[in-house]
């Protein structure tokens, strides 16, 4: 009798698991990538050679953060951050304001991102009277990187998402999804209690 009760309880509780399914944690599409920015040979052609910085970005989350130091404020010049593909296509990330101490920062969403083969980030100096939609020729510090499953010539960490942006957050469960486990547990407890009561009565009557 005890074995029968145990089997019934396992079947009922197992059914509640099958109805509700496993609880999935919210997952982001990619791991943010850190890229060191330095005066890069073959790319940098302007600005102090001791300047440096760090780029944190994620294509999957569609954001970029930049921190730099040892850059020099130049009158009539705006510092900007640009993403560059191996073929030379560019995407403006945003403007970087530089203090008198040479420190600057940028925190931006990657708007207009429709491809994921960028492999270079460059901080440039653009004259205030030049075209804002063209990457300037003055290139300061820069850093190379690679996306997972792409080239392995640089640091990797981000993923190539199929749809962007997507933070991986799961929708909240519906009312029945929340109630079904409670109902199943209540039914299981009632059945087990009833069987236990009947079994005890039969033992006493014997």
Secondary structure, DSSP 8 states (H G I E B T S, - for coil): -HHHHHHHHHHHHHHHHHHH--------SS--EEEEEB--TTT--SS-TT-EEEEEEETTTTEEEEEEES----TTEEEEEEEEETTS-EEEEEEEEE-TTS-EEEEEE-TT-----EEEEEEEEEETTS-TTS--SEEEEEEE---TTS--SS-------SSSS---------HHHHHHHHHHHHHHHHHHHHHHHHHHHHHHH-
